[in-house]
Amino acid sequence: MATDVNEFVINADEVIARAKERGESELLISKKQEALDKIESLEMPKPDKTKLNRWDFFTAAQPVTDSSVYGSLEELPEAVRNLLDIEHTKNIYVQHNNTPAYLQVSDELLDKGVIIENIIEASANHPELVEKYFMTDGVRVDEHKLAAFHTAMLNGGLFVYVPKNVQIEDPVQMVVLHDDEKASLFNHVLIVADEGSELTYVENYLSGVDKSEEQVNIVSEVIAKDNAKVKYGAVDFLAEGFTGYINRRGVTGRDADIDWALGLMNDSHVIYDNTTYLIGDNSQSDLKIVVVGRGEQKMNFTSQIIHYGKDTNGHILKHGVMKDAASSIFNGVGLIKHGATRSDAQQESRVLMLSEKARGDANPILLIDEDDVTAGHAASVGRVDPIQLFYLMSRGISQKEAERLVIHGFLDPVVRALPIESVKNQLREVIEMKVLSK
């Protein structure tokens, strides 16, 4: 039975001792100590319409486990190689459970001052740079209990820094292979795109086990400074049994762009938070999310774009398919702060339910504290359109194939937004498998 969060206990001395044994930097250890000092007084997050008191986020969290490392692309497991566009992706980081397993960065980027390192090494090698952005503007250590727990237990992730006016043409890709059922993932991804820089980043979470009873507590922070552009793509496909908290945040400077394309395919109970703060004038963010739920999954998705700067644009598109007894809650928030004149907040949330027991809830929310703005929303929850099915079946297509085509068409706007062809293909295969499996 899951432990009530109010009964949470953590051995702070043991956490710090482990960090020192692993040779973690003074910066990380001090952050972990800060989190441990505050965690007991912090509350849990409160996602709308989801009670977390029976979700076990804490008790099974295991120490870091050692896994394989690889000396070349050819040595990587086939499941990982299938996600890589070998010809075009020159900048690759692979994490095997909690172990930094492989890193490849082109000489061209290194010569330009680009930093791509696992987060633990980066905190030691570039402490002033990491400290400036790590859990400051995106996610705070003391935001709530799960953010503090993430900081205390951090055991993997990636740091990417792109210097001023450097434009990276080839994507940076991270693949996390989880195939140890005793390994919990507390990954932190910190991306800093300095002024005038451009970056495409894609990450994949992939399971090699059928079930796990551990924790996933992932935080990503994307800082796009003035006139920077970041495209962030992800496909999450972790096994059943995890309890998950996944938080991806963005912060924009003046004239900056952050675009998200997220395929959230995990088979576990998960709460998601994706928030972008449009701080700089004329900045923008486009968020696309696709979800397929099955079994008895419970998922809560909170997507927010918060406008602070003038002439900012934020668009949210979320499409989900629920089958079996899966349930999802889509909370979309477009918040325009006072002073964010001429801003535009738009959102669309749509859920298809494929069975009688499946549940979907779409809650569009617009919070406007300024007069001269544009805002709108659309939301729908329902079943596959019988008119679409009739049209396809009238052309000689079977009902099963017609439903398949309708679902792919429903989800395709997000799939097409992913910037790496091999990752697009992976997401399409995952959608096919999850939708058509019994």
C-alpha positions in Angstrom: 0.0 0.0 0.0 1.3 3.5 -0.9 2.5 5.6 2.0 0.7 8.8 2.8 3.0 11.7 1.9 2.5 13.1 5.4 4.4 10.1 6.8 7.4 10.9 4.6 10.8 10.2 6.3 14.3 10.8 4.8 17.7 10.0 6.2 19.5 13.3 5.5 22.9 12.2 6.7 22.8 9.1 4.5 21.9 11.2 1.4 24.8 13.5 2.0 27.2 10.7 2.7 26.3 9.0 -0.5 26.8 12.2 -2.5 30.3 12.6 -1.0 31.2 9.0 -1.7 30.3 9.6 -5.3 32.6 12.6 -5.4 29.8 15.1 -6.2 30.7 18.8 -6.3 30.4 21.1 -3.4 27.7 23.0 -5.4 25.5 19.9 -5.6 26.1 18.8 -2.0 25.2 22.3 -0.8 22.0 22.3 -2.9 21.1 18.8 -1.6 21.7 20.0 2.0 19.4 23.0 1.4 16.7 20.7 0.1 17.0 18.4 3.0 16.8 21.3 5.5 13.6 22.5 4.0 11.8 19.3 2.8 9.9 18.5 6.0 8.2 21.9 6.0 7.2 21.9 2.4 3.8 20.9 1.0 3.1 18.5 -1.8 2.1 20.0 -5.2 -1.7 20.2 -5.7 -2.5 19.3 -9.3 -6.2 20.0 -10.0 -8.6 17.0 -9.4 -5.8 14.6 -8.4 -5.2 13.5 -4.8 -1.6 12.4 -4.2 -1.9 11.1 -0.7 -2.0 7.5 -2.0 0.8 8.0 -4.6 4.1 6.6 -3.3 6.8 9.1 -4.4 9.3 8.3 -1.7 9.6 5.0 0.0 11.2 2.9 -2.8 13.8 5.4 -3.9 17.1 3.4 -4.2 20.7 4.4 -4.1 22.5 5.0 -7.4 23.1 1.8 -9.4 26.1 1.1 -11.6 25.3 0.1 -15.2 27.2 -0.5 -18.5 29.3 2.1 -20.2 30.1 2.0 -23.9 33.1 3.0 -25.9 31.5 3.6 -29.3 28.2 3.9 -31.1 28.4 0.4 -32.3 28.5 -0.9 -28.7 25.3 0.7 -27.7 22.3 -1.5 -27.2 20.1 -1.9 -30.3 17.2 -0.2 -28.7 19.3 2.9 -28.2 20.9 2.8 -31.7 17.4 2.7 -33.2 16.6 6.1 -31.7 19.7 7.7 -33.1 20.0 9.3 -36.5 23.7 8.2 -36.9 24.3 10.2 -40.0 23.0 13.5 -38.8 23.1 13.4 -35.0 26.7 14.2 -34.0 26.1 15.2 -30.4 24.8 12.3 -28.3 24.6 11.5 -24.6 23.5 8.1 -23.3 22.6 7.4 -19.7 22.2 3.7 -18.7 20.0 3.7 -15.6 22.0 6.1 -13.3 25.3 5.7 -15.1 26.8 8.2 -17.7 27.3 5.6 -20.4 28.4 7.3 -23.6 29.1 10.9 -24.8 29.9 12.2 -28.2 30.3 15.9 -29.0 31.6 17.2 -32.3 35.0 19.1 -32.3 33.2 22.0 -34.0 31.0 22.6 -31.0 33.8 22.2 -28.5 35.8 24.7 -30.5 32.9 27.2 -30.2 32.7 26.8 -26.4 29.6 24.6 -26.3 29.3 22.5 -23.2 27.5 19.1 -23.2 28.2 17.1 -20.0 26.3 15.1 -17.5 25.0 17.3 -14.9 27.1 16.0 -12.0 30.4 16.5 -13.9 29.3 19.9 -15.1 28.5 21.1 -11.6 32.2 20.4 -10.8 33.7 21.6 -14.1 31.6 24.7 -14.5 30.4 25.6 -11.0 29.8 29.3 -11.6 27.8 28.7 -14.8 25.7 25.9 -13.3 25.0 27.7 -10.1 23.7 30.7 -11.9 20.9 28.8 -13.5 20.4 25.6 -11.5 17.0 25.7 -9.8 16.8 29.5 -9.7 14.5 30.9 -12.5 12.9 27.7 -13.7 12.2 25.4 -10.7 13.0 26.4 -7.1 14.4 24.0 -4.6 11.7 24.9 -2.1 8.8 25.1 -4.6 7.2 22.0 -3.0 8.1 18.7 -1.4 8.7 16.9 -4.8 11.0 19.6 -6.0 13.1 19.4 -2.8 13.1 15.6 -3.0 14.3 15.8 -6.6 17.2 18.0 -5.6 18.2 15.8 -2.6 18.1 12.6 -4.7 19.5 13.9 -8.0 21.4 11.1 -9.6 21.7 11.9 -13.4 20.9 14.2 -16.2 22.6 16.6 -18.6 23.9 20.2 -18.8 24.0 22.0 -22.1 25.3 25.5 -22.6 25.3 27.3 -25.9 27.5 30.5 -26.0 26.3 33.8 -27.5 25.4 33.7 -31.2 26.3 30.1 -31.6 23.8 28.2 -33.7 23.9 24.4 -33.5 22.6 22.9 -36.7 22.7 19.2 -35.6 20.4 18.2 -32.8 21.7 17.4 -29.3 20.2 14.1 -28.2 20.0 12.4 -24.8 18.8 8.8 -24.5 18.1 7.3 -21.1 17.8 3.5 -21.0 16.2 2.1 -17.9 16.6 -1.7 -17.6 17.2 -2.2 -13.9 14.0 -2.5 -12.0 15.6 -1.3 -8.8 16.9 2.0 -10.3 15.0 5.2 -9.7 15.6 8.1 -12.0 16.1 11.6 -10.5 17.4 13.3 -13.6 18.0 17.0 -14.0 18.4 18.6 -17.4 19.6 22.2 -17.5 19.8 23.9 -20.9 21.1 27.4 -21.2 20.9 29.1 -24.7 22.8 32.4 -24.4 21.9 35.5 -26.3 21.4 35.0 -30.1 22.0 31.2 -29.9 20.0 28.4 -31.4 19.6 24.7 -30.3 17.5 21.7 -31.0 17.4 19.2 -28.2 15.7 15.8 -28.1 15.5 13.3 -25.3 14.2 9.8 -25.0 13.3 7.7 -21.9 13.2 4.1 -22.8 12.4 1.0 -20.6 14.0 -2.4 -21.0 11.9 -3.9 -18.2 8.2 -4.7 -18.2 7.5 -3.3 -14.7 9.2 -1.3 -12.0 8.1 -0.1 -8.6 10.6 2.7 -8.3 10.4 6.5 -8.7 10.8 8.8 -11.7 11.3 12.4 -10.6 12.6 14.4 -13.6 13.1 18.2 -13.8 14.2 20.0 -17.0 15.0 23.7 -17.0 15.4 25.6 -20.3 16.7 29.1 -20.2 16.5 31.0 -23.5 18.2 34.4 -23.2 17.6 37.4 -25.5 16.9 36.4 -29.1 17.7 32.7 -28.4 15.7 29.9 -29.9 15.3 26.4 -28.4 13.4 23.5 -29.8 12.8 20.8 -27.2 11.5 17.4 -28.2 10.9 14.4 -26.0 9.5 10.9 -26.1 8.9 9.4 -22.6 8.2 5.6 -22.7 8.9 4.1 -19.2 7.4 0.9 -17.9 4.3 0.3 -15.8 4.7 0.5 -12.0 6.7 3.7 -11.7 5.4 6.6 -9.7 6.3 9.7 -11.7 6.7 13.4 -11.3 8.0 15.1 -14.5 8.5 18.9 -14.6 9.7 20.7 -17.7 10.1 24.5 -17.4 11.1 27.3 -19.7 12.2 30.9 -19.2 12.4 33.3 -22.1 14.4 36.6 -22.5 13.5 39.3 -25.0 12.7 38.0 -28.6 13.4 34.4 -27.4 11.5 31.3 -28.5 11.0 28.0 -26.7 9.1 25.3 -28.6 8.1 22.0 -27.0 7.1 18.8 -28.8 6.4 16.1 -26.2 5.3 12.5 -26.6 4.2 11.4 -23.1 3.8 7.6 -23.5 4.8 6.3 -20.0 2.8 3.4 -18.8 2.9 4.6 -15.1 0.9 6.9 -12.8 2.5 10.3 -13.5 1.9 13.9 -12.8 3.3 16.3 -15.4 4.1 20.0 -15.1 5.1 22.0 -18.2 5.3 25.7 -17.6 6.9 28.4 -19.7 7.5 31.9 -18.3 7.5 34.5 -21.1 9.5 37.1 -19.3 11.0 39.1 -22.2 9.1 41.3 -24.6 8.2 39.7 -27.9 9.1 36.2 -26.7 7.0 33.2 -27.5 6.4 29.5 -26.8 4.6 26.8 -28.7 3.7 23.7 -26.7 2.5 20.4 -28.3 1.8 17.3 -26.3 0.5 13.9 -27.3 -0.6 11.2 -24.8 -1.8 7.6 -25.0 -3.0 6.0 -21.8 -3.9 2.4 -21.2 -4.5 -0.1 -18.5 -5.4 1.6 -15.2 -3.1 4.5 -15.6 -3.8 7.8 -13.8 -2.2 10.9 -15.3 -2.5 14.6 -14.6 -1.1 17.1 -17.1 -0.7 20.8 -16.1 0.4 23.0 -19.0 1.0 26.7 -18.4 2.3 29.6 -20.4 2.6 32.7 -18.2 3.0 36.0 -20.0 5.0 38.8 -18.3 6.5 40.6 -21.3 4.7 42.7 -23.9 3.8 41.3 -27.3 4.3 37.7 -26.1 2.7 34.7 -27.7 1.8 31.4 -26.1 0.0 28.5 -27.8 -0.8 25.1 -26.2 -2.0 22.0 -28.1 -2.7 18.8 -26.3 -4.2 15.7 -27.8 -4.7 12.5 -25.8 -6.1 9.0 -26.4 -7.4 7.0 -23.4 -8.2 3.2 -23.6 -9.1 0.4 -21.1 -9.6 2.1 -17.7 -7.0 4.8 -18.1 -7.8 8.3 -16.9 -6.3 11.7 -17.7 -6.8 15.3 -16.6 -5.6 18.0 -19.0 -5.3 21.3 -17.2 -4.3 24.1 -19.6 -3.5 27.6 -18.2 -2.9 30.8 -20.2 -2.1 33.5 -17.8 -1.5 37.1 -19.0 -0.1 39.3 -16.2 -0.8 42.9 -15.8 1.5 44.9 -18.1 1.8 42.1 -20.7 0.0 44.2 -23.3 -0.8 42.9 -26.8 0.0 39.3 -25.7 -1.8 36.3 -27.3 -2.7 33.2 -25.3 -4.3 30.3 -27.1 -4.9 26.7 -26.2 -6.6 23.5 -27.4 -7.1 20.3 -25.4 -8.8 17.3 -26.9 -9.2 13.7 -25.6 -10.5 10.6 -27.4 -11.8 7.8 -25.3 -11.7 4.3 -26.8 -13.6 2.3 -24.1 -16.5 2.7 -21.7 -14.2 2.8 -18.7 -11.7 5.3 -20.0 -11.9 8.8 -18.7 -10.7 12.2 -19.9 -11.1 15.6 -18.5 -10.0 18.8 -20.3 -9.9 22.0 -18.3 -9.0 25.1 -20.3 -8.3 28.1 -18.1 -7.6 31.7 -19.2 -6.5 34.2 -16.5 -6.3 37.7 -17.9 -5.1 40.7 -16.0 -4.6 43.1 -19.0 -7.0 44.7 -21.4 -5.3 44.9 -24.8 -4.7 41.2 -25.4 -5.9 38.2 -27.5 -6.9 34.9 -25.9 -8.9 31.9 -26.8 -9.4 28.2 -26.0 -11.0 25.0 -27.2 -11.6 21.7 -25.5 -13.4 18.5 -26.2 -13.7 15.0 -24.7 -15.4 12.3 -26.7 -15.3 9.2 -28.8 -14.1 8.6 -32.3 -16.2 10.5 -34.8 -18.7 8.0 -36.4 -18.9 10.2 -39.5 -15.2 9.9 -40.0 -15.4 6.1 -39.5 -18.3 5.9 -41.9 -16.5 7.8 -44.6 -13.4 5.6 -44.4 -15.4 2.4 -44.2 -17.4 3.5 -47.2 -14.0 3.4 -49.1 -13.6 -0.3 -48.3 -11.5 0.2 -45.1 -12.2 -2.1 -42.2 -13.5 -0.6 -39.0 -10.3 -1.5 -37.1 -8.1 0.1 -39.7 -10.4 3.1 -39.9 -10.1 3.7 -36.2 -6.3 3.3 -36.4 -6.2 6.0 -39.2 -8.4 8.4 -37.3 -6.3 8.1 -34.1 -3.0 8.6 -36.0 -4.5 11.7 -37.7 -5.7 13.0 -34.3 -2.2 12.7 -32.8 -0.1 13.5 -35.8 0.2 17.3 -35.3 2.5 16.6 -32.3 4.4 13.7 -34.0 5.3 15.9 -37.0 6.7 18.6 -34.7 9.5 16.3 -33.4 12.8 17.3 -35.1 14.5 13.9 -35.5 13.1 11.4 -38.0 14.2 8.4 -36.0 12.4 9.8 -32.9 9.3 10.5 -35.0 9.3 6.9 -36.1 9.7 5.7 -32.5 6.7 7.8 -31.4 4.6 6.5 -34.2 5.5 2.9 -33.3 4.8 3.5 -29.6 1.4 5.0 -30.5 0.6 2.0 -32.8 1.6 -0.5 -30.1 -0.3 1.2 -27.3 -3.4 1.8 -29.2 -3.7 -1.6 -30.9 -2.4 -3.8 -28.0 -5.0 -5.8 -26.1 
